[in-house]
């Protein structure tokens, strides 16, 4: 991959297809030590059910009584 003179990059078709990226889709850019990660932005409707089954009990609150 090469950075253009306008600081743009192209995502190869194989990656676009494997991640199901579409034209105009928004990506979040994360700057991490020594690298950059692009993460597709998801809306709340797509996130429904992601945390289902999660244990929400907090034992630390019970220890203070």
N, C-alpha and C positions, 0 to 999 in steps of 0.2 A: 504494500500500500504506500502511496506517495502523497504527501501533503502538497496541495496546489499553491500557487502564488497568492491565492485568496484565502489560504488556510482552510481549505475544504478537503474532505476525503470522500471516496466512494466506497460503499459497502458492497463487497462482491455478491453476485447473484446467489451463489450457493449458501452464503450466510443469511441473506435476505429471505430466501425460501425456507431454510431450516428454522428460522425464528418467526416466520409468517409476518414479516414486516411489509407494510403497505405504503404507497406514496402519500406523503403528507403526515405520516404518523410522527408523533412527538417522542423524542428520546431524552432521557436524563443523562447528563455527563457527570461522572464521578471522578475526581482527581484523587488517586491513591498513591502511596509511596512508590515511585518508579513506573507507574502505569496510569492509563486512562481507561475507564469502563463506560460503555454506553448501555443503558437499560431502558427498554421500552416503557413509556409512561402508561399506566393502566388507570382506568376510572374506577370509582367505587363500586359500580354495578358488576364489573368483572371480578372484583375481589370478594364478592359474596360467598360465604362458606369456607374461606381460606382458613379461618381459625376455629372452625367447628370441632368440637371434641376437646378443646383446650381446657385444662384444669385451671380454674380461676380462683381456687381457694388460696388464702394467704395464711400460712401457719404463723408467720412472724407477729401478726396482730394478736393471736391467741396467747403467745408467750408473754406478753406484757401484762396480762390480767393477774 
